[in-house]
């Protein structure tokens, strides 16, 4: 089989068509915009730092970390175990308050959670977290949880099963 012979005029047309196709592809390509400093920053393999609140969060919740659910008492034991192991170099991990947990909720974010639910947390956290995370608080036998689908505090029996994402507060630094 013989190759087609291109004349000068065909080469010019082919080059013009390629140039037009390249321009069209470039104009349709997504452009990256600089969004400024990031709110959440990874601090090693296990820790996320929130630059707005000064809170450190464990990247994975207890369900993602251990593959099982914990009741409220086990969630506190989970925090104690993380502290003994000094995860991320810290020994003051704890259950968050409702106000702290609420800072992770962002209705504009959609992130796949366990069982296919849509969680409203930043995508810096791994997919597959549980929808309701235990909170600090002692209210008799009903314990608080934060629901990352609905964005509100809910209460469950203390021996119900759930998950926890531990946090700690950044130390206050003083100028000397």
ROMI-626236 format. One record per residue: residue number from 1; residue in three letters; y negated, z, x of N, C-alpha, C in turn. Coordinates in pm, 1 decimal, padded with zeros to 6 digits. Atoms other than C-alpha are relative to their C-alpha. Example, Ala and Ser with C-alpha at 12.3 -4.5 7.8 and 13.67 -1.06 7.14 Angstrom:
BEGIN
+-----+-----+----------+----------+----------+----------+----------+----------+----------+----------+----------+
|   n | res |   nnorth |      nup |    neast |  canorth |     caup |   caeast |   cnorth |      cup |    ceast |
+-----+-----+----------+----------+----------+----------+----------+----------+----------+----------+----------+
|   1 | ala |  00119.0 |  00000.0 |  00089.0 |  00450.0 |  00780.0 |  01230.0 | -00120.0 |  00000.0 |  00090.0 |
|   2 | ser |  00119.0 | -00006.0 | -00082.0 |  00106.0 |  00714.0 |  01367.0 | -00109.0 |  00073.0 | -00077.0 |
+-----+-----+----------+----------+----------+----------+----------+----------+----------+----------+----------+
//
This chain:
BEGIN
+-----+-----+----------+----------+----------+----------+----------+----------+----------+----------+----------+
|   n | res |   nnorth |      nup |    neast |  canorth |     caup |   caeast |   cnorth |      cup |    ceast |
+-----+-----+----------+----------+----------+----------+----------+----------+----------+----------+----------+
|   1 | unk |  00117.6 |  00000.0 |  00084.7 |  00000.0 |  00000.0 |  00000.0 | -00123.4 |  00000.0 |  00088.9 |
|   2 | unk |  00120.2 |  00009.7 | -00082.4 | -00338.6 | -00086.5 |  00137.3 | -00108.3 |  00089.2 | -00057.2 |
|   3 | unk |  00112.3 | -00085.8 |  00038.5 | -00637.0 |  00143.4 |  00128.9 | -00111.4 | -00086.9 | -00056.3 |
|   4 | unk |  00113.2 |  00079.7 |  00049.7 | -00934.0 |  00025.8 | -00078.3 | -00110.3 | -00006.2 |  00105.0 |
|   5 | unk |  00109.3 |  00017.5 | -00094.7 | -01216.8 | -00109.0 |  00124.7 | -00129.3 |  00032.6 | -00074.1 |
|   6 | unk |  00127.0 | -00039.3 |  00061.1 | -01546.4 |  00056.3 |  00043.1 | -00111.8 | -00081.8 |  00061.3 |
|   7 | unk |  00117.3 |  00069.3 | -00050.1 | -01856.4 | -00143.9 |  00071.1 | -00110.3 |  00101.9 |  00015.1 |
|   8 | unk |  00112.1 | -00091.0 | -00020.7 | -02184.7 |  00014.0 |  00169.2 | -00051.8 |  00051.8 | -00132.9 |
|   9 | unk |  00053.1 | -00044.3 |  00128.3 | -02298.6 |  00027.2 | -00193.1 |  00093.8 |  00100.3 | -00066.9 |
|  10 | unk | -00093.8 | -00096.3 |  00057.7 | -01978.1 |  00207.7 | -00305.3 | -00009.2 |  00134.6 |  00070.2 |
|  11 | unk |  00012.6 | -00126.6 | -00073.9 | -02015.4 |  00468.1 | -00029.9 | -00123.7 |  00076.2 | -00045.6 |
|  12 | unk |  00123.3 | -00063.7 |  00045.0 | -02369.5 |  00537.0 | -00141.9 |  00015.4 |  00060.9 | -00138.3 |
|  13 | unk | -00022.2 | -00051.9 |  00135.5 | -02263.8 |  00578.6 | -00505.7 |  00089.1 |  00123.4 |  00004.0 |
|  14 | unk | -00092.0 | -00113.0 | -00011.0 | -01978.7 |  00808.5 | -00407.1 | -00073.3 |  00122.4 |  00055.1 |
|  15 | unk |  00076.3 | -00110.4 | -00058.7 | -02210.1 |  01022.5 | -00193.2 | -00097.9 |  00057.9 | -00101.6 |
|  16 | unk |  00093.2 | -00047.8 |  00102.8 | -02466.5 |  01039.9 | -00476.7 |  00072.5 |  00081.7 | -00105.9 |
|  17 | unk | -00077.9 | -00071.9 |  00100.5 | -02197.4 |  01148.6 | -00724.0 |  00043.0 |  00136.2 |  00053.8 |
|  18 | unk | -00040.7 | -00127.4 | -00060.5 | -02071.5 |  01417.1 | -00484.3 | -00119.1 |  00093.6 |  00011.3 |
|  19 | unk |  00120.7 | -00080.6 | -00013.6 | -02426.1 |  01537.4 | -00424.4 | -00040.2 |  00058.7 | -00136.0 |
|  20 | unk |  00032.9 | -00048.3 |  00135.1 | -02491.9 |  01562.6 | -00800.4 |  00098.4 |  00109.0 | -00044.0 |
|  21 | unk | -00101.0 | -00098.5 |  00038.0 | -02163.2 |  01749.7 | -00852.7 | -00023.1 |  00131.9 |  00073.7 |
|  22 | unk |  00027.9 | -00120.0 | -00078.0 | -02250.4 |  01994.7 | -00574.0 | -00121.5 |  00073.4 | -00056.3 |
|  23 | unk |  00119.8 | -00061.4 |  00057.5 | -02596.7 |  02057.2 | -00720.7 |  00031.6 |  00068.5 | -00133.3 |
|  24 | unk | -00037.0 | -00056.5 |  00128.9 | -02445.2 |  02116.7 | -01065.6 |  00081.1 |  00128.6 |  00020.0 |
|  25 | unk | -00081.7 | -00118.4 | -00027.4 | -02189.0 |  02362.4 | -00924.0 | -00085.8 |  00115.0 |  00051.2 |
|  26 | unk |  00088.2 | -00103.7 | -00054.1 | -02458.2 |  02551.5 | -00731.3 | -00088.6 |  00059.3 | -00109.2 |
|  27 | unk |  00087.7 | -00051.3 |  00105.4 | -02682.2 |  02578.3 | -01039.2 |  00076.3 |  00085.6 | -00099.5 |
|  28 | unk | -00080.3 | -00077.2 |  00093.7 | -02393.5 |  02718.9 | -01246.5 |  00063.2 |  00122.8 |  00064.0 |
|  29 | unk | -00061.3 | -00113.8 | -00069.6 | -02276.0 |  02966.4 | -00982.5 | -00077.7 |  00127.4 | -00032.3 |
|  30 | unk |  00070.0 | -00126.1 |  00026.8 | -02352.2 |  03331.7 | -01058.7 | -00082.3 |  00041.7 |  00121.8 |
|  31 | unk |  00084.3 | -00046.4 | -00109.9 | -02634.0 |  03474.1 | -00855.0 |  00010.4 |  00150.8 |  00010.7 |
|  32 | unk | -00008.6 | -00143.8 | -00023.1 | -02610.4 |  03816.3 | -00700.7 | -00142.2 |  00055.0 |  00009.4 |
|  33 | unk |  00131.5 | -00062.5 | -00003.7 | -02910.3 |  04032.9 | -00768.9 |  00013.0 |  00136.4 |  00065.5 |
|  34 | unk |  00000.5 | -00130.6 | -00064.6 | -02995.4 |  04335.8 | -00563.7 | -00041.2 |  00103.1 | -00104.5 |
|  35 | unk |  00025.6 | -00100.0 |  00103.0 | -02968.9 |  04628.7 | -00802.5 | -00056.3 |  00128.3 |  00058.1 |
|  36 | unk |  00053.3 | -00120.0 | -00062.7 | -03110.9 |  04876.7 | -00555.5 |  00111.1 |  00093.1 |  00043.4 |
|  37 | unk | -00102.4 | -00094.3 | -00045.6 | -02932.1 |  05188.2 | -00436.4 |  00101.7 |  00029.2 | -00110.8 |
|  38 | unk | -00106.3 | -00028.3 |  00095.6 | -02599.6 |  05262.8 | -00602.2 | -00004.6 |  00146.5 | -00042.3 |
|  39 | unk | -00005.1 | -00137.0 |  00050.9 | -02567.1 |  05569.2 | -00820.8 |  00122.0 |  00072.3 |  00055.1 |
|  40 | unk | -00124.2 | -00062.0 | -00045.8 | -02204.7 |  05639.9 | -00725.7 |  00040.7 | -00059.0 |  00134.0 |
|  41 | unk | -00035.4 |  00041.7 | -00135.0 | -02093.6 |  05627.6 | -00363.4 |  00134.2 |  00062.5 |  00037.7 |
|  42 | unk | -00129.0 | -00052.9 | -00045.6 | -01739.9 |  05661.4 | -00228.5 | -00020.8 |  00078.4 |  00128.3 |
|  43 | unk |  00006.1 | -00086.8 | -00118.0 | -01709.3 |  05945.3 |  00021.9 |  00142.4 |  00028.1 |  00044.6 |
|  44 | unk | -00138.4 | -00013.9 | -00041.2 | -01364.8 |  05887.2 |  00165.0 |  00094.1 | -00044.1 | -00110.7 |
|  45 | unk | -00098.7 |  00053.2 |  00094.9 | -01041.9 |  05806.6 | -00019.2 |  00013.7 |  00077.4 | -00130.5 |
|  46 | unk | -00023.6 | -00083.4 |  00117.8 | -01058.0 |  06088.5 | -00275.5 | -00125.3 |  00040.2 | -00076.5 |
|  47 | unk |  00123.4 | -00060.7 |  00052.6 | -01424.5 |  06160.9 | -00350.8 | -00105.9 | -00105.3 | -00031.6 |
|  48 | unk |  00115.4 |  00080.6 |  00041.0 | -01715.8 |  05996.5 | -00535.4 | -00120.4 |  00093.6 | -00006.3 |
|  49 | unk |  00123.5 | -00078.9 |  00003.6 | -02071.9 |  06124.1 | -00488.6 | -00097.2 | -00064.9 | -00097.4 |
|  50 | unk |  00100.0 |  00044.9 |  00095.6 | -02325.0 |  06093.8 | -00771.4 | -00137.6 |  00030.5 |  00057.9 |
|  51 | unk |  00130.2 | -00017.5 | -00065.3 | -02664.2 |  06038.6 | -00609.1 | -00107.3 |  00051.7 | -00096.5 |
|  52 | unk |  00099.1 | -00048.1 |  00097.2 | -02850.5 |  06121.8 | -00933.2 |  00013.1 |  00148.9 | -00027.8 |
|  53 | unk | -00020.5 | -00139.5 |  00039.4 | -02693.4 |  06461.0 | -01002.3 |  00033.7 |  00092.0 |  00117.7 |
|  54 | unk | -00042.7 | -00081.0 | -00113.6 | -02578.8 |  06575.5 | -00657.3 |  00141.0 |  00055.4 | -00017.9 |
|  55 | unk | -00137.3 | -00044.2 |  00022.8 | -02226.3 |  06621.6 | -00794.2 |  00098.5 | -00088.7 |  00076.3 |
|  56 | unk | -00113.8 |  00071.1 | -00056.2 | -01911.1 |  06525.4 | -00609.1 |  00109.4 |  00003.6 | -00106.2 |
|  57 | unk | -00108.9 |  00010.4 |  00096.7 | -01622.1 |  06407.5 | -00829.7 |  00125.0 | -00047.0 |  00071.8 |
|  58 | unk | -00123.4 |  00058.8 | -00049.9 | -01259.4 |  06353.4 | -00749.6 |  00012.8 | -00138.5 | -00061.6 |
|  59 | unk | -00009.0 |  00138.0 |  00045.7 | -01199.1 |  05981.5 | -00774.5 |  00101.1 | -00013.6 | -00114.4 |
|  60 | unk | -00104.1 |  00007.7 |  00102.4 | -00879.2 |  06025.5 | -00978.4 |  00000.1 |  00126.6 | -00084.4 |
|  61 | unk | -00021.0 | -00119.2 |  00081.2 | -00827.5 |  06255.1 | -01272.7 |  00143.3 |  00048.8 |  00023.5 |
|  62 | unk | -00130.8 | -00059.4 | -00027.6 | -00519.1 |  06478.0 | -01277.1 |  00114.8 | -00087.0 | -00051.0 |
|  63 | unk | -00104.3 |  00090.5 |  00048.7 | -00321.2 |  06226.5 | -01486.5 |  00026.9 | -00109.1 |  00103.1 |
|  64 | unk | -00016.0 |  00106.9 | -00099.3 | -00382.5 |  05950.1 | -01230.3 |  00061.1 |  00053.7 |  00129.3 |
|  65 | unk | -00045.6 | -00060.8 | -00125.0 | -00312.5 |  06186.3 | -00940.6 |  00146.3 |  00043.2 | -00007.3 |
|  66 | unk | -00134.1 | -00060.1 |  00010.5 |  00007.0 |  06353.8 | -01067.1 |  00093.5 | -00070.4 | -00098.0 |
|  67 | unk | -00084.1 |  00070.1 |  00096.4 |  00129.9 |  06127.6 | -01348.3 |  00054.6 |  00088.6 | -00110.1 |
|  68 | unk | -00041.2 | -00088.5 |  00109.5 |  00156.9 |  06414.4 | -01592.9 | -00123.5 |  00069.8 | -00055.7 |
|  69 | unk |  00108.8 | -00070.4 |  00064.8 | -00060.5 |  06603.6 | -01836.1 |  00005.0 |  00148.6 |  00033.0 |
|  70 | unk |  00012.3 | -00143.6 | -00024.0 | -00184.3 |  06958.8 | -01786.5 | -00065.8 |  00065.4 | -00120.2 |
|  71 | unk |  00076.8 | -00076.7 |  00098.1 | -00285.1 |  07223.6 | -02035.5 | -00120.4 |  00060.0 |  00074.4 |
|  72 | unk |  00123.3 | -00050.4 | -00060.8 | -00613.3 |  07408.2 | -01972.6 |  00028.9 |  00093.5 |  00117.5 |
|  73 | unk | -00033.9 | -00093.7 | -00107.8 | -00450.3 |  07682.1 | -01760.7 |  00053.3 | -00074.5 |  00122.3 |
|  74 | unk | -00052.1 |  00080.9 | -00110.8 | -00263.7 |  07426.1 | -01550.4 | -00111.8 | -00080.0 |  00067.1 |
|  75 | unk |  00115.0 |  00072.1 | -00056.8 | -00590.4 |  07235.7 | -01503.9 | -00074.3 |  00088.9 |  00099.5 |
|  76 | unk |  00064.4 | -00094.0 | -00092.9 | -00739.8 |  07547.4 | -01344.7 |  00084.9 |  00018.4 |  00125.5 |
|  77 | unk | -00090.5 | -00009.0 | -00115.6 | -00431.5 |  07580.7 | -01120.9 | -00011.0 | -00124.9 |  00086.7 |
|  78 | unk |  00017.7 |  00127.0 | -00070.8 | -00475.8 |  07214.9 | -01027.3 | -00123.2 |  00008.5 |  00091.1 |
|  79 | unk |  00121.2 | -00017.6 | -00080.9 | -00829.1 |  07298.5 | -00906.6 |  00027.0 |  00092.9 |  00118.1 |
|  80 | unk | -00033.6 | -00093.1 | -00108.4 | -00698.3 |  07593.8 | -00704.5 |  00081.0 | -00069.9 |  00109.2 |
|  81 | unk | -00082.3 |  00072.4 | -00098.0 | -00439.7 |  07368.4 | -00538.0 | -00082.2 | -00099.1 |  00081.3 |
|  82 | unk |  00087.1 |  00093.4 | -00073.3 | -00702.1 |  07108.9 | -00447.5 | -00086.2 |  00077.0 |  00100.2 |
|  83 | unk |  00081.6 | -00082.0 | -00089.5 | -00913.9 |  07387.1 | -00295.1 |  00081.2 |  00049.7 |  00119.5 |
|  84 | unk | -00084.7 | -00044.5 | -00111.5 | -00623.2 |  07520.0 | -00086.8 |  00023.0 | -00112.7 |  00099.9 |
|  85 | unk | -00023.7 |  00116.1 | -00086.4 | -00569.0 |  07168.2 |  00048.5 | -00129.4 | -00057.9 |  00057.4 |
|  86 | unk |  00132.6 |  00045.4 | -00045.9 | -00945.7 |  07118.9 |  00107.7 | -00015.6 | -00152.3 | -00013.8 |
|  87 | unk |  00011.9 |  00143.1 |  00027.1 | -00946.2 |  06775.0 | -00053.4 | -00144.7 | -00044.5 |  00021.4 |
|  88 | unk |  00133.0 |  00050.2 | -00031.9 | -01240.9 |  06573.7 |  00075.7 | -00076.7 |  00090.6 |  00094.6 |
|  89 | unk |  00064.7 | -00094.3 | -00090.1 | -01314.2 |  06860.8 |  00316.2 | -00065.5 |  00117.3 | -00072.1 |
|  90 | unk |  00064.3 | -00104.5 |  00078.9 | -01419.8 |  07095.6 |  00034.0 |  00102.8 |  00096.4 | -00057.8 |
|  91 | unk | -00089.2 | -00098.8 |  00061.3 | -01270.4 |  07414.0 | -00107.9 | -00064.7 |  00067.4 | -00120.8 |
|  92 | unk |  00066.4 | -00056.5 |  00117.7 | -01490.8 |  07464.2 | -00413.7 |  00005.5 | -00094.2 | -00121.1 |
|  93 | unk | -00020.2 |  00086.0 |  00116.5 | -01353.3 |  07211.2 | -00665.0 |  00019.4 |  00087.0 | -00123.7 |
|  94 | unk | -00007.7 | -00077.7 |  00123.4 | -01375.4 |  07328.2 | -01027.9 | -00002.1 | -00093.9 | -00120.1 |
|  95 | unk |  00014.1 |  00074.4 |  00124.3 | -01361.6 |  07216.9 | -01388.2 | -00149.8 | -00016.4 | -00027.8 |
|  96 | unk |  00142.7 |  00020.3 |  00026.8 | -01695.6 |  07063.0 | -01487.4 | -00044.6 |  00065.5 | -00130.1 |
|  97 | unk |  00059.0 | -00042.8 |  00127.1 | -01929.5 |  07194.2 | -01753.8 | -00012.4 | -00124.3 | -00088.9 |
|  98 | unk |  00020.4 |  00113.5 |  00089.8 | -01991.9 |  06978.1 | -02058.5 | -00118.6 | -00084.8 |  00046.0 |
|  99 | unk |  00118.8 |  00073.1 | -00045.3 | -02338.0 |  06885.8 | -01927.2 |  00032.7 | -00086.6 |  00122.3 |
| 100 | unk | -00038.7 |  00077.1 | -00118.9 | -02184.3 |  06774.2 | -01595.6 |  00088.2 | -00118.1 | -00037.9 |
| 101 | unk | -00089.4 |  00108.5 |  00042.0 | -01907.7 |  06571.0 | -01761.1 | -00077.7 | -00109.1 | -00073.2 |
| 102 | unk |  00080.7 |  00095.7 |  00076.4 | -02162.3 |  06407.5 | -01988.6 | -00076.9 | -00095.7 |  00091.8 |
| 103 | unk |  00073.9 |  00087.7 | -00091.4 | -02344.2 |  06266.2 | -01682.3 |  00082.8 | -00121.1 |  00042.4 |
| 104 | unk | -00084.0 |  00115.3 | -00033.1 | -02044.8 |  06036.2 | -01619.0 |  00007.4 | -00100.4 | -00115.2 |
| 105 | unk | -00010.0 |  00086.7 |  00118.0 | -02054.5 |  05895.7 | -01973.5 | -00116.4 | -00097.9 | -00002.9 |
| 106 | unk |  00102.1 |  00104.9 |  00008.2 | -02239.3 |  05564.2 | -01998.8 |  00049.9 | -00103.7 | -00099.9 |
| 107 | unk | -00046.4 |  00087.9 |  00107.5 | -02202.6 |  05369.9 | -02323.9 | -00002.9 | -00146.8 |  00041.7 |
| 108 | unk |  00007.0 |  00140.1 | -00043.2 | -02294.6 |  05045.8 | -02142.1 |  00117.6 | -00038.4 |  00090.5 |
| 109 | unk | -00115.4 |  00026.9 | -00087.2 | -01986.1 |  05077.4 | -01918.2 |  00126.9 | -00006.5 | -00084.2 |
| 110 | unk | -00129.4 |  00010.1 |  00066.3 | -01641.2 |  04969.5 | -02033.8 |  00106.3 | -00008.7 |  00107.2 |
| 111 | unk | -00099.9 | -00013.5 | -00104.8 | -01345.8 |  05070.8 | -01821.7 |  00135.0 |  00033.0 | -00063.0 |
| 112 | unk | -00130.6 | -00025.1 |  00063.0 | -00974.0 |  05056.6 | -01911.3 |  00055.5 |  00137.8 |  00034.1 |
| 113 | unk | -00061.0 | -00131.4 | -00017.9 | -00818.8 |  05398.7 | -01962.2 |  00147.8 | -00003.9 | -00033.4 |
| 114 | unk | -00142.8 | -00011.0 |  00031.4 | -00464.5 |  05520.3 | -02017.3 |  00024.8 | -00042.5 | -00144.0 |
| 115 | unk | -00036.3 |  00043.6 |  00134.3 | -00298.5 |  05355.7 | -02315.9 | -00087.4 | -00109.7 | -00056.3 |
| 116 | unk |  00082.7 |  00110.9 |  00045.7 | -00552.0 |  05072.4 | -02334.5 | -00131.1 |  00038.6 | -00065.2 |
| 117 | unk |  00129.3 | -00039.0 |  00056.6 | -00847.0 |  05279.1 | -02457.6 | -00112.2 | -00044.1 |  00093.1 |
| 118 | unk |  00116.2 |  00036.9 | -00080.2 | -01194.0 |  05185.8 | -02338.0 | -00081.2 |  00125.9 |  00028.5 |
| 119 | unk |  00079.3 | -00115.4 | -00042.3 | -01362.9 |  05462.1 | -02139.7 | -00138.5 | -00047.1 |  00038.5 |
| 120 | unk |  00138.4 |  00034.0 | -00034.3 | -01737.2 |  05465.0 | -02090.1 | -00040.8 |  00076.1 |  00126.1 |
| 121 | unk |  00031.4 | -00056.5 | -00131.4 | -01746.0 |  05557.4 | -01721.2 | -00014.2 | -00114.6 |  00098.7 |
| 122 | unk |  00023.9 |  00101.9 | -00101.2 | -01844.8 |  05368.3 | -01409.3 |  00131.7 | -00054.2 |  00055.5 |
| 123 | unk | -00120.8 |  00065.9 | -00051.7 | -01595.0 |  05121.4 | -01267.7 |  00032.7 |  00038.4 |  00144.0 |
| 124 | unk | -00036.2 | -00049.6 | -00133.2 | -01607.0 |  05292.8 | -00926.8 |  00123.0 |  00090.9 | -00009.3 |
| 125 | unk | -00118.4 | -00082.8 |  00022.1 | -01345.8 |  05527.2 | -01076.5 |  00117.9 | -00091.2 | -00031.5 |
| 126 | unk | -00115.4 |  00087.6 |  00024.6 | -00992.0 |  05382.8 | -01087.4 |  00034.7 | -00011.4 | -00148.6 |
| 127 | unk | -00045.4 |  00022.7 |  00137.5 | -00853.2 |  05234.7 | -01409.5 |  00114.4 |  00095.6 | -00033.7 |
| 128 | unk | -00114.5 | -00076.1 |  00046.6 | -00611.6 |  05437.0 | -01618.7 | -00021.3 |  00148.6 | -00019.3 |
| 129 | unk |  00026.7 | -00142.6 |  00021.6 | -00783.9 |  05774.3 | -01656.3 |  00026.6 |  00035.8 | -00146.0 |
| 130 | unk | -00020.9 | -00046.0 |  00136.1 | -00711.0 |  05985.6 | -01963.4 | -00135.2 |  00010.4 | -00069.9 |
| 131 | unk |  00125.7 |  00005.5 |  00075.7 | -00971.5 |  05977.3 | -02241.3 | -00071.4 |  00132.8 | -00015.5 |
| 132 | unk |  00060.6 | -00131.3 |  00022.1 | -01028.1 |  06354.1 | -02276.5 |  00031.1 |  00091.0 |  00117.8 |
| 133 | unk | -00015.7 | -00080.2 | -00121.1 | -01085.4 |  06576.5 | -01972.8 | -00041.0 |  00144.8 | -00028.8 |
| 134 | unk |  00028.7 | -00142.9 |  00018.1 | -01073.3 |  06958.8 | -01972.7 | -00132.0 |  00037.3 |  00066.0 |
| 135 | unk |  00126.5 | -00052.9 | -00050.1 | -01400.6 |  07143.2 | -01918.1 |  00013.2 |  00149.3 |  00026.8 |
| 136 | unk |  00009.1 | -00144.4 | -00019.0 | -01488.5 |  07489.5 | -01794.1 | -00049.9 |  00060.1 | -00130.8 |
| 137 | unk |  00048.5 | -00066.8 |  00120.3 | -01548.6 |  07737.3 | -02071.4 |  00108.8 |  00083.0 | -00062.4 |
| 138 | unk | -00096.0 | -00090.4 |  00060.9 | -01384.1 |  08024.1 | -02247.0 | -00044.8 |  00025.7 | -00142.9 |
| 139 | unk |  00034.2 | -00016.4 |  00140.9 | -01392.5 |  08007.0 | -02624.1 |  00123.6 |  00042.6 | -00076.9 |
| 140 | unk | -00121.7 | -00051.7 |  00063.5 | -01088.9 |  08213.9 | -02726.2 |  00115.6 | -00093.2 |  00032.0 |
| 141 | unk | -00115.0 |  00086.4 | -00027.2 | -00786.6 |  07986.1 | -02767.0 | -00033.5 | -00148.3 | -00009.8 |
| 142 | unk |  00044.5 |  00140.2 |  00003.5 | -00984.6 |  07665.3 | -02826.8 | -00078.0 | -00026.1 |  00128.4 |
| 143 | unk |  00065.4 |  00032.5 | -00128.0 | -01088.5 |  07502.8 | -02500.8 | -00072.2 | -00133.9 | -00010.4 |
| 144 | unk |  00077.4 |  00124.1 |  00008.7 | -01352.4 |  07234.8 | -02450.2 |  00055.9 | -00111.5 |  00088.2 |
| 145 | unk | -00031.1 |  00120.9 | -00075.1 | -01280.3 |  06880.7 | -02338.2 | -00113.3 | -00099.1 | -00024.8 |
| 146 | unk |  00097.1 |  00107.1 |  00022.3 | -01510.8 |  06584.7 | -02289.7 |  00076.7 | -00127.4 | -00025.8 |
| 147 | unk | -00068.8 |  00120.4 |  00044.5 | -01404.7 |  06266.1 | -02466.0 | -00079.7 | -00121.8 |  00048.3 |
| 148 | unk |  00071.9 |  00112.2 | -00061.2 | -01500.5 |  05956.8 | -02260.2 |  00006.4 | -00129.3 | -00080.3 |
| 149 | unk |  00006.4 |  00113.4 |  00091.5 | -01436.3 |  05717.4 | -02547.6 | -00115.2 |  00022.6 | -00097.0 |
| 150 | unk |  00100.2 | -00033.9 |  00101.3 | -01658.7 |  05894.9 | -02799.9 | -00129.4 |  00057.9 |  00057.4 |
| 151 | unk |  00120.1 | -00054.9 | -00062.1 | -01903.8 |  06058.0 | -02556.2 | -00041.5 |  00134.4 | -00053.8 |
| 152 | unk |  00035.9 | -00130.7 |  00054.9 | -01883.0 |  06406.9 | -02698.6 |  00101.3 |  00105.8 |  00041.5 |
| 153 | unk | -00087.4 | -00113.7 | -00026.3 | -01738.3 |  06751.4 | -02645.4 |  00090.2 |  00021.0 | -00121.6 |
| 154 | unk | -00097.0 | -00029.5 |  00105.0 | -01423.3 |  06824.4 | -02844.3 |  00075.8 |  00126.1 |  00041.0 |
| 155 | unk | -00074.5 | -00122.2 | -00029.9 | -01204.3 |  07134.2 | -02868.0 |  00147.0 | -00019.8 | -00032.7 |
| 156 | unk | -00144.5 |  00008.9 |  00019.4 | -00828.1 |  07164.2 | -02835.9 |  00062.2 |  00134.8 |  00032.7 |
| 157 | unk | -00074.0 | -00122.3 | -00033.1 | -00574.1 |  07444.7 | -02822.5 |  00021.4 |  00004.5 |  00150.9 |
| 158 | unk | -00007.4 | -00012.1 | -00145.7 | -00554.1 |  07578.6 | -02467.4 |  00132.8 | -00047.5 |  00058.4 |
| 159 | unk | -00128.6 |  00047.8 | -00049.5 | -00186.8 |  07479.7 | -02441.2 |  00028.4 | -00144.2 | -00039.3 |
| 160 | unk | -00011.0 |  00144.5 |  00023.4 | -00249.4 |  07122.9 | -02558.3 | -00001.5 | -00069.1 |  00135.7 |
| 161 | unk | -00003.0 |  00069.9 | -00127.1 | -00195.4 |  06866.4 | -02293.3 | -00117.5 | -00095.1 |  00013.1 |
| 162 | unk |  00113.3 |  00086.3 | -00029.5 | -00479.6 |  06679.2 | -02131.4 | -00006.0 | -00026.4 |  00148.1 |
| 163 | unk |  00021.9 |  00034.4 | -00140.0 | -00626.0 |  06590.7 | -01796.6 | -00131.5 |  00062.9 |  00044.5 |
| 164 | unk |  00125.5 | -00053.5 | -00052.2 | -00909.0 |  06705.0 | -01571.0 | -00047.0 | -00085.0 |  00117.3 |
| 165 | unk |  00062.0 |  00061.5 | -00118.6 | -01149.1 |  06537.4 | -01327.4 | -00088.4 |  00108.6 |  00059.4 |
| 166 | unk |  00069.9 | -00111.9 | -00063.2 | -01269.2 |  06805.6 | -01088.7 | -00131.9 | -00044.1 |  00061.0 |
| 167 | unk |  00129.4 |  00026.9 | -00061.4 | -01622.1 |  06830.8 | -00953.7 | -00040.6 |  00117.5 |  00087.7 |
| 168 | unk |  00063.3 | -00105.6 | -00078.8 | -01831.8 |  07032.4 | -00713.7 | -00145.6 | -00041.0 |  00017.5 |
| 169 | unk |  00143.7 |  00026.9 | -00016.6 | -02207.5 |  07061.1 | -00659.1 | -00032.0 | -00010.8 |  00147.0 |
| 170 | unk |  00046.2 |  00015.2 | -00137.5 | -02370.9 |  06940.3 | -00340.4 | -00077.5 |  00124.8 |  00039.9 |
| 171 | unk |  00071.4 | -00118.9 | -00049.0 | -02498.6 |  07228.5 | -00130.5 | -00149.9 | -00028.6 |  00008.3 |
| 172 | unk |  00145.5 |  00012.7 | -00011.2 | -02872.2 |  07288.6 | -00141.2 | -00035.0 |  00009.9 |  00148.0 |
| 173 | unk |  00039.5 |  00000.9 | -00142.3 | -03020.2 |  07198.4 |  00194.1 | -00144.7 |  00045.3 |  00010.2 |
| 174 | unk |  00136.7 | -00049.9 | -00019.7 | -03326.3 |  07382.1 |  00318.6 | -00056.6 | -00061.0 |  00128.1 |
| 175 | unk |  00067.3 |  00049.5 | -00120.5 | -03575.9 |  07237.9 |  00560.5 | -00033.1 |  00116.4 |  00089.8 |
| 176 | unk |  00029.5 | -00108.8 | -00094.2 | -03613.0 |  07447.3 |  00871.4 | -00117.9 | -00032.8 |  00084.5 |
+-----+-----+----------+----------+----------+----------+----------+----------+----------+----------+----------+
//
